[in-house]
Amino acid sequence: MTTGTTSEQLRAWARLATLFPPTTLGDALQRLGFLQADPIRAPARAQDLILRHRVQGYRAGDLDRAFPRLGLEEDFLYAYGFMPSGTRHLLHPRPDLEGPAGLHAPAGLAAEVLDFVRQRGPTHPRDLEERFGRERAVNGWGGFSKATTRALESLHHFGLLRVARRRDGIRIYAAAPAPPPPAEAAERARQAVLLVARILAPVPAAGLRGALALVARRNPGLGPLAPVVAAALKSGELKRATVDGEHYLWPAAAEDDWRDRPVPRDVRLLAPFDPLVWDRRRFEHLWGWAYRFEAYTPPPQRQFGYYAMPLLWGDAVIGWANATLADGRLQVVPGYATRAPRSQAFQRALEAEVARLERFLTPRKMGRRQEAE
């Protein structure tokens, strides 16, 4: 166990562990290992808002444009999102707890949809409507969705289909190629635990348990993950420190990337799902106030706003900001947990961040390269 760790050090490590110097899009995705997705555009999708801090010259939509060329995948880790193929290989094969011998064997409409996609190639859900009709089925949330869409999602979940690209935010599905021979479940579980711990590092033990519970629910083939955490602590692959009674964990191999580096004195407006602020338990402990994502909260009950983005100043999250586009112009309205810093350095840093956000939202000109590598 690491001794003498302070909350000030944790704040610095939390920032440095995830906000690495901007690099290429491909390298950033490899370093992240997983990128949470969200469809809300306020002012842009979460995945783009996350990447703009980590990719040099990034513009909204660059991920969608580069997705096929980079060979990226979409799947569920502790949330649904984008990932390199190596991360997806950790999640498969997924057992079917209702299938014979735990294997998934599509039948009925799902089998027909799979055969259709294999013969046709990349398939838009609308193509299936034309072939199979628009019959609706109850979805996992108790509402209704098209039966063909449900079939696509199931085939994707079990690794028979993959997302080839997106068109206007809609997933285009293709047959998944034959995967490489999978590693043993125990090794995949070990790598998955270390990956999640690295993404959220340094992460409270309770927060890591919660994230891994989400991993295990969608990926039962990995087996129980709590013993994997215990084994990683015993072997030294995970390190641990206790600050204010809160137990924090992080991968030992990740330390060289952020220990002893200076914290930039800048302002960053973060997506609500950015790894830096994802764990709300850590957020309250390190920054002393409770942030809430309120897009689905009734307007009269909102404290921060529809899509309030946490406002980072150095290594402190001191407030939030709502950013909207009105008549093509960006408007940013900040709010503060206590009070706004009065220094000119903060004001200049905030203005620079608003300018970066405005540039990020400016569409790329036609005819130029669409990727940010």
C-alpha positions in Angstrom: 0.0 0.0 0.0 1.3 3.5 -0.9 1.6 5.7 2.2 1.7 9.4 2.6 -0.6 10.0 -0.4 -2.7 13.2 -0.1 -5.9 14.4 -1.7 -3.9 17.1 -3.5 -1.8 14.4 -5.1 -4.8 12.4 -6.1 -6.4 15.5 -7.8 -3.2 16.0 -9.8 -2.9 12.3 -10.7 -6.5 12.1 -11.7 -6.0 14.8 -14.3 -2.6 13.6 -15.5 -3.7 10.0 -15.8 -6.3 10.7 -18.4 -5.6 14.1 -19.9 -2.4 13.1 -21.7 -0.8 15.5 -24.2 -2.8 15.6 -27.5 -1.8 13.0 -30.0 -3.2 11.4 -33.1 -6.8 10.0 -33.1 -5.6 6.4 -33.5 -3.0 6.7 -30.7 -5.5 8.5 -28.4 -8.0 5.6 -28.8 -5.4 3.0 -28.2 -4.3 4.9 -25.0 -7.9 5.3 -23.8 -8.8 1.7 -24.6 -12.5 2.6 -24.5 -14.6 5.7 -25.2 -18.1 6.1 -23.9 -20.7 7.1 -26.5 -23.8 9.2 -26.0 -26.1 10.6 -28.8 -27.0 13.9 -27.2 -25.5 16.9 -29.1 -25.3 19.8 -26.7 -23.2 21.2 -28.3 -21.7 17.9 -29.6 -21.7 14.2 -28.8 -19.9 13.1 -25.7 -17.4 11.0 -27.6 -16.3 14.0 -29.6 -16.2 16.2 -26.5 -14.0 13.7 -24.9 -11.6 13.3 -27.8 -11.1 17.0 -28.4 -8.9 17.3 -25.4 -6.8 14.3 -26.4 -6.4 14.6 -30.2 -4.5 17.4 -31.9 -6.7 19.5 -34.1 -9.8 17.4 -33.4 -13.1 18.5 -34.9 -16.6 17.3 -34.1 -17.4 14.2 -36.3 -13.8 13.2 -36.9 -14.4 9.9 -35.1 -17.2 8.9 -37.4 -15.1 9.8 -40.4 -12.1 7.8 -39.3 -14.0 4.9 -37.8 -13.8 2.4 -40.7 -10.1 3.2 -41.6 -9.0 2.8 -38.0 -10.7 -0.6 -37.7 -12.6 0.5 -34.5 -15.4 -1.4 -32.9 -18.5 -0.6 -30.9 -19.5 -2.7 -27.9 -20.3 -2.6 -24.2 -17.6 -2.5 -21.6 -18.9 -0.7 -18.4 -21.0 1.4 -20.8 -21.7 1.4 -24.5 -19.0 3.0 -26.6 -16.1 2.8 -29.1 -13.0 0.8 -28.7 -10.0 -0.7 -30.5 -10.4 -4.3 -31.7 -8.1 -5.5 -28.9 -10.6 -4.3 -26.3 -13.5 -6.0 -28.0 -11.5 -9.3 -28.1 -11.5 -9.2 -24.3 -15.3 -9.3 -24.3 -15.8 -12.3 -26.6 -16.9 -14.9 -26.9 -20.0 -14.0 -24.9 -21.9 -17.0 -23.6 -25.6 -17.3 -24.1 -26.9 -18.4 -20.8 -30.1 -19.6 -22.5 -28.4 -21.4 -25.4 -27.4 -25.0 -25.7 -24.1 -25.5 -23.8 -23.9 -21.8 -23.3 -23.5 -21.1 -27.0 -25.5 -18.6 -29.0 -27.4 -20.1 -32.0 -29.6 -17.5 -33.7 -33.0 -18.7 -34.7 -36.1 -17.4 -36.4 -35.9 -13.7 -37.4 -32.4 -13.3 -36.0 -31.1 -16.2 -38.2 -32.8 -14.6 -41.3 -31.3 -11.2 -40.5 -27.8 -12.6 -40.1 -28.1 -14.4 -43.4 -29.4 -11.2 -45.1 -26.4 -9.1 -43.8 -23.9 -11.8 -44.7 -25.2 -11.8 -48.3 -25.8 -8.1 -48.7 -22.9 -6.6 -46.9 -23.1 -3.4 -44.8 -26.7 -3.0 -43.9 -28.8 0.0 -42.6 -31.7 -1.0 -40.3 -34.0 0.6 -42.9 -32.9 -2.1 -45.4 -34.3 -4.7 -43.1 -37.6 -2.9 -42.8 -38.0 -3.2 -46.5 -37.2 -6.9 -46.5 -38.8 -8.1 -43.3 -41.5 -5.4 -42.5 -41.9 -3.2 -39.5 -43.1 -5.6 -36.9 -42.4 -4.2 -33.4 -41.2 -6.1 -30.2 -40.8 -5.1 -26.6 -37.3 -3.9 -25.9 -35.2 -4.2 -22.8 -36.6 -1.0 -21.3 -40.2 -2.1 -21.5 -40.9 0.0 -24.6 -41.2 -1.0 -28.2 -38.6 -1.1 -31.0 -38.5 -2.8 -34.4 -38.0 -6.5 -34.2 -35.4 -6.3 -36.9 -33.4 -3.7 -34.8 -33.7 -6.0 -31.8 -32.3 -8.8 -33.9 -29.4 -6.7 -35.1 -28.6 -5.7 -31.5 -28.6 -9.3 -30.3 -26.4 -10.5 -33.1 -24.0 -7.6 -32.4 -24.0 -8.5 -28.7 -23.0 -12.1 -29.4 -20.3 -11.0 -31.8 -21.9 -12.3 -35.1 -22.3 -8.8 -36.4 -20.1 -5.7 -35.9 -20.7 -2.0 -36.5 -19.0 -1.1 -39.8 -19.6 2.6 -39.6 -22.4 5.2 -38.8 -24.6 7.2 -41.2 -26.1 10.3 -39.5 -25.6 8.6 -36.2 -27.3 5.3 -37.3 -25.3 2.1 -36.9 -24.5 0.3 -40.2 -24.0 -3.4 -39.5 -21.8 -5.9 -41.2 -20.9 -9.6 -40.7 -18.1 -9.9 -38.1 -15.0 -11.6 -39.4 -13.8 -14.7 -37.7 -12.1 -13.6 -34.5 -8.6 -14.7 -33.4 -8.4 -17.6 -31.0 -9.6 -16.1 -27.7 -7.4 -16.0 -24.7 -8.5 -17.9 -21.6 -11.3 -16.3 -19.7 -9.1 -15.7 -16.7 -6.5 -13.8 -18.8 -9.2 -11.7 -20.5 -10.7 -10.9 -17.1 -7.3 -9.8 -15.8 -6.8 -7.5 -18.7 -10.3 -6.1 -18.5 -9.9 -5.3 -14.8 -6.6 -3.5 -15.4 -8.1 -1.6 -18.4 -11.1 -0.3 -16.4 -8.8 0.6 -13.5 -6.5 2.5 -15.9 -9.3 4.4 -17.6 -10.7 5.6 -14.3 -7.4 5.9 -12.4 -6.9 6.6 -9.6 -10.3 5.1 -8.8 -12.1 4.5 -5.5 -12.3 0.8 -4.7 -16.1 1.2 -4.4 -16.2 2.9 -7.8 -14.1 0.2 -9.4 -16.5 -2.4 -8.0 -19.4 -0.6 -9.5 -17.9 -0.3 -12.9 -16.8 -3.9 -12.9 -20.3 -5.0 -11.9 -21.5 -3.3 -15.2 -18.7 -5.1 -17.1 -19.7 -8.5 -15.6 -23.4 -8.0 -16.2 -22.9 -7.7 -20.0 -19.9 -10.0 -20.1 -20.6 -13.0 -17.9 -18.0 -15.1 -19.6 -15.3 -13.2 -17.8 -16.5 -14.7 -14.5 -16.5 -13.0 -11.1 -14.2 -10.0 -11.2 -13.8 -9.2 -7.5 -11.2 -12.1 -7.1 -9.4 -10.7 -10.1 -9.0 -7.3 -8.3 -7.8 -9.1 -5.2 -5.2 -11.1 -7.2 -4.0 -8.0 -8.9 -3.5 -6.2 -5.6 -1.6 -9.2 -4.3 0.7 -9.4 -7.3 1.4 -5.7 -7.3 -0.3 -5.1 -10.7 -2.7 -2.8 -8.9 -1.5 -0.3 -6.3 -3.5 1.1 -3.4 -3.6 4.1 -1.2 -6.1 5.3 1.5 -6.9 9.0 1.7 -9.6 10.4 4.1 -10.8 6.8 4.6 -11.3 6.3 0.9 -9.4 3.4 -0.7 -8.0 4.3 -4.2 -6.6 1.8 -6.8 -4.6 2.3 -10.0 -2.5 0.0 -12.3 1.2 0.1 -11.3 2.2 0.1 -15.0 0.4 3.3 -15.6 2.2 5.4 -13.0 5.1 6.4 -15.3 2.7 8.3 -17.5 1.6 10.7 -14.8 3.7 10.7 -11.7 5.9 13.8 -11.2 4.5 15.6 -14.3 3.4 19.2 -13.8 -0.3 20.0 -14.0 -1.2 22.4 -16.8 -2.7 25.6 -15.6 -5.5 25.8 -18.1 -9.3 25.5 -18.3 -11.1 22.5 -19.8 -14.8 22.0 -20.3 -15.4 18.3 -20.0 -18.1 16.0 -21.3 -20.3 14.6 -18.5 -18.9 11.2 -19.3 -15.3 12.1 -19.5 -13.1 9.6 -17.6 -11.9 12.4 -15.3 -15.4 13.0 -13.9 -17.1 9.6 -14.6 -16.9 8.3 -11.0 -19.2 10.6 -9.0 -17.9 9.2 -5.7 -14.4 10.3 -6.6 -15.7 13.6 -7.9 -17.3 14.5 -4.5 -14.3 13.4 -2.6 -11.7 15.2 -4.7 -13.6 18.4 -5.5 -15.9 18.8 -2.6 -19.3 19.2 -4.4 -21.8 16.9 -6.1 -22.1 17.2 -9.9 -25.2 15.7 -11.6 -26.0 15.0 -15.2 -29.4 16.6 -15.7 -30.4 16.0 -19.3 -33.2 13.7 -18.1 -34.2 15.7 -15.1 -37.4 17.8 -15.4 -36.3 21.4 -16.2 -37.8 22.9 -12.9 -35.6 20.6 -10.9 -32.3 21.3 -12.7 -29.5 22.9 -10.7 -26.8 23.0 -13.3 -28.6 22.8 -16.7 -29.6 20.4 -19.5 -26.0 19.5 -20.5 -23.8 21.2 -17.9 -20.1 20.4 -18.6 -17.8 20.2 -15.6 -15.3 23.1 -15.6 -11.7 22.1 -14.9 -9.2 24.7 -13.8 -5.7 23.2 -13.4 -6.5 20.0 -11.4 -9.7 21.4 -9.7 -13.2 21.0 -11.0 -14.6 24.4 -9.8 -17.9 24.5 -11.6 -19.7 23.8 -14.8 -20.7 25.5 -18.1 -23.6 25.2 -20.5 -22.6 25.7 -24.1 -25.2 26.3 -26.9 -25.1 27.4 -30.5 -27.5 30.2 -31.3 -27.7 31.5 -34.9 -24.3 29.8 -35.5 -22.7 31.6 -32.6 -21.4 29.8 -29.5 -22.6 30.9 -26.1 -21.0 29.6 -23.0 -22.5 30.3 -19.6 -20.4 29.2 -16.6 -21.5 28.5 -13.1 -19.4 27.9 -10.0 -19.5 25.6 -7.0 -18.4 28.4 -4.7 -17.3 31.5 -6.6 -15.6 32.4 -9.8 -11.8 32.9 -9.7 -11.0 36.6 -10.1 -7.5 36.2 -11.5 -6.7 37.4 -15.0 -4.9 34.1 -15.6 -8.2 32.2 -15.1 -10.2 34.6 -17.4 -7.6 34.2 -20.2 -7.6 30.5 -19.8 -11.4 30.4 -19.9 -11.4 32.5 -23.1 -8.8 30.2 -24.7 -11.0 27.2 -23.9 -14.1 28.8 -25.4 -12.1 29.6 -28.5 -10.9 25.9 -28.7 -14.5 24.8 -28.3 -15.7 27.1 -31.1 -13.0 25.8 -33.4 -13.8 22.2 -32.6 -17.5 22.9 -33.6 -16.5 24.5 -36.9 -17.1 22.0 -39.7 -14.2 21.0 -41.8 -14.1 22.3 -45.3 -15.1 19.9 -48.1 -12.2 18.4 -50.0 -9.8 18.4 -47.0 -8.8 15.3 -45.1 -11.5 14.4 -42.7 -9.4 12.7 -40.1 -7.5 14.2 -37.2 -4.4 12.0 -37.4 
